[in-house]
Amino acid sequence: MMTNKPNDLQKLIAPVWQGSCVYEESFFALMPRGVTEDDALEIPLLYSADEILSITSATREVTLTAGKDYLLRDGKLIIPAGSSVYRMKWEEYQVIGEGEDKYPFLCAGGGKIFFGEGDTMHSREYIVTYTHHDAWTGFVPGVNAKALPRTKKLLSEGKPFTFCWFGDSITTGANSSGAIGMEPYIPMFPKLVTMALSEQFGSDITYVNYAVGGTISRWGCEKLPEFFADVKPDIMFIGFGMNDASGHIPPEEFIANIRTMVKQTRALNPDCEFLLCSTTLPNPMAPTFCFNHDTHEPLLAALCEELGDCAALVPMTSMHSALMEKKRFYDMTGNNINHPCDFLARVYAQVILAQFA
């Protein structure tokens, strides 16, 4: 299916930590406790905006009007009283008492937290494109120029290769608009990466994705040899961790499982290279999901160091943490618990593609 406004691949993958224009940054207009429809609502952005070029619904089907639906005041995005922007009341987000039974997950401070798969968040979110003059001061993904030499050589020579993806629901593209079949049909990040590399280098890249939602690294060890038995991976993305940490799997067990998957993949192709991805973070207001997610990235970094040039770290924990220093978790989520929306999924693609620079 095609969107009414075709997706511009280069804009989708432009790193948010570079340049002077942010393309379709997402936000969710939640009213903090005590704020009403009669109050103006300030929306935090990654930068101080110089000019807002457009604001639409996340589906791009509704365009907001400057002066009526939104204001730009001292670099800040303001939603005034009377705006057509959908606002969620705090009592709808933290549900206490009547209505609690609609939602499965506890909320910090009591009650249940708003949650939904499919387009639950997507249909309520907005995207803003704006220019700015201030520079990025947060975390910037490090790049090892010597890493992934075989894959980079295949790309530079325009030769075909097989790019494999394995992980949990985030790597399945959960809640990306393309995955749920909603406007604007932005491809999930594994496909964005594959499309971008193919377009840039002219390589014929075989895309294989056997990620499965709800899984942990232990499951990955059990299934990788079976799933990829007939595949010879040239590069393997491994993206577990969200469910491991939420399930209180010890970090040492998690990294041992990742190490096992690396060995299993090398049995399929000794020359395979690896992208080892740390997870983004769950909603800090969903206490049953929050545990030791931030412990994985240093362990993955150490494993990459041990593996040498055949492995590169995709530091999404640090990247997501940096984004949340500027924005709220719920501005960037696809289900309000642990899945990215289109914007954050695009950041996944941006951080991965940086490893091929």
WONOR-V997176 format. One record per residue. N is the residue number from 1. PHI is phi in whole degrees, -180 to 180 (* if undefined). Layout:
N_PHI / N_PHI
This chain:
1_* / 2_-109 / 3_-80 / 4_-62 / 5_-118 / 6_-56 / 7_-74 / 8_-97 / 9_-57 / 10_-66 / 11_-71 / 12_-65 / 13_-102 / 14_-65 / 15_-59 / 16_-69 / 17_-90 / 18_-127 / 19_81 / 20_-123 / 21_-141 / 22_-104 / 23_-100 / 24_52 / 25_-74 / 26_-87 / 27_-153 / 28_-128 / 29_-85 / 30_-93 / 31_-86 / 32_-59 / 33_-53 / 34_95 / 35_-87 / 36_-121 / 37_-62 / 38_-82 / 39_-102 / 40_-72 / 41_-119 / 42_-91 / 43_-107 / 44_-71 / 45_-117 / 46_-68 / 47_-134 / 48_-81 / 49_-78 / 50_-89 / 51_-148 / 52_-91 / 53_-86 / 54_-168 / 55_-136 / 56_-133 / 57_-62 / 58_-61 / 59_-82 / 60_67 / 61_-86 / 62_-123 / 63_-105 / 64_-85 / 65_-107 / 66_-64 / 67_88 / 68_-105 / 69_-91 / 70_-156 / 71_-131 / 72_-115 / 73_-133 / 74_55 / 75_81 / 76_-109 / 77_-85 / 78_-120 / 79_-102 / 80_-80 / 81_-59 / 82_90 / 83_-65 / 84_-82 / 85_-61 / 86_-69 / 87_-113 / 88_-101 / 89_-72 / 90_-57 / 91_-68 / 92_-85 / 93_-88 / 94_-107 / 95_-94 / 96_-122 / 97_88 / 98_-59 / 99_100 / 100_-58 / 101_-68 / 102_-74 / 103_-123 / 104_-89 / 105_-113 / 106_-67 / 107_-114 / 108_-58 / 109_94 / 110_116 / 111_75 / 112_-119 / 113_-102 / 114_-57 / 115_-156 / 116_-176 / 117_-92 / 118_61 / 119_-101 / 120_-53 / 121_-82 / 122_-55 / 123_-75 / 124_-113 / 125_-99 / 126_-131 / 127_-131 / 128_-123 / 129_-111 / 130_-152 / 131_-102 / 132_-154 / 133_-111 / 134_-76 / 135_-91 / 136_-69 / 137_-117 / 138_-92 / 139_-61 / 140_-122 / 141_-58 / 142_-72 / 143_-129 / 144_-92 / 145_-62 / 146_-88 / 147_-75 / 148_58 / 149_-64 / 150_-68 / 151_-65 / 152_-63 / 153_-67 / 154_-60 / 155_-66 / 156_-63 / 157_-93 / 158_66 / 159_-90 / 160_-72 / 161_-159 / 162_-111 / 163_-107 / 164_-108 / 165_-131 / 166_-147 / 167_168 / 168_-97 / 169_-61 / 170_-62 / 171_-77 / 172_-77 / 173_88 / 174_-50 / 175_76 / 176_-67 / 177_-62 / 178_-66 / 179_-75 / 180_-94 / 181_73 / 182_-123 / 183_-56 / 184_-97 / 185_57 / 186_-73 / 187_-61 / 188_-63 / 189_-61 / 190_-60 / 191_-74 / 192_-59 / 193_-62 / 194_-62 / 195_-62 / 196_-65 / 197_-66 / 198_-63 / 199_-68 / 200_-70 / 201_-108 / 202_73 / 203_-84 / 204_-89 / 205_-103 / 206_-80 / 207_-100 / 208_-131 / 209_-129 / 210_-115 / 211_-66 / 212_-137 / 213_-64 / 214_80 / 215_-96 / 216_-124 / 217_-63 / 218_-61 / 219_-61 / 220_-59 / 221_-63 / 222_-72 / 223_-103 / 224_-55 / 225_-60 / 226_-72 / 227_-66 / 228_-104 / 229_-56 / 230_-102 / 231_-119 / 232_-113 / 233_-67 / 234_-92 / 235_-144 / 236_-123 / 237_-91 / 238_-120 / 239_-132 / 240_-108 / 241_136 / 242_-57 / 243_-78 / 244_-60 / 245_-67 / 246_-62 / 247_-90 / 248_61 / 249_-71 / 250_-58 / 251_-55 / 252_-67 / 253_-72 / 254_-56 / 255_-70 / 256_-64 / 257_-69 / 258_-63 / 259_-60 / 260_-63 / 261_-64 / 262_-62 / 263_-63 / 264_-63 / 265_-68 / 266_-65 / 267_-68 / 268_-82 / 269_-155 / 270_-60 / 271_-94 / 272_-64 / 273_-110 / 274_-135 / 275_-113 / 276_-104 / 277_-107 / 278_-82 / 279_-82 / 280_-70 / 281_-102 / 282_-81 / 283_-62 / 284_-64 / 285_-92 / 286_-112 / 287_-61 / 288_-73 / 289_-99 / 290_-96 / 291_-144 / 292_-120 / 293_-56 / 294_-77 / 295_-83 / 296_-75 / 297_-60 / 298_-61 / 299_-68 / 300_-67 / 301_-63 / 302_-65 / 303_-66 / 304_-61 / 305_-62 / 306_-66 / 307_-75 / 308_81 / 309_-68 / 310_-82 / 311_-137 / 312_-133 / 313_-84 / 314_-109 / 315_-86 / 316_-74 / 317_-63 / 318_-65 / 319_-66 / 320_-65 / 321_-60 / 322_-66 / 323_-63 / 324_-76 / 325_-74 / 326_-107 / 327_-125 / 328_-87 / 329_-53 / 330_-70 / 331_-75 / 332_-129 / 333_-113 / 334_-97 / 335_-138 / 336_71 / 337_-124 / 338_-152 / 339_-108 / 340_-79 / 341_-85 / 342_-53 / 343_-62 / 344_-69 / 345_-63 / 346_-64 / 347_-65 / 348_-52 / 349_-60 / 350_-63 / 351_-70 / 352_-65 / 353_-63 / 354_-61 / 355_-71 / 356_-101 / 357_-68
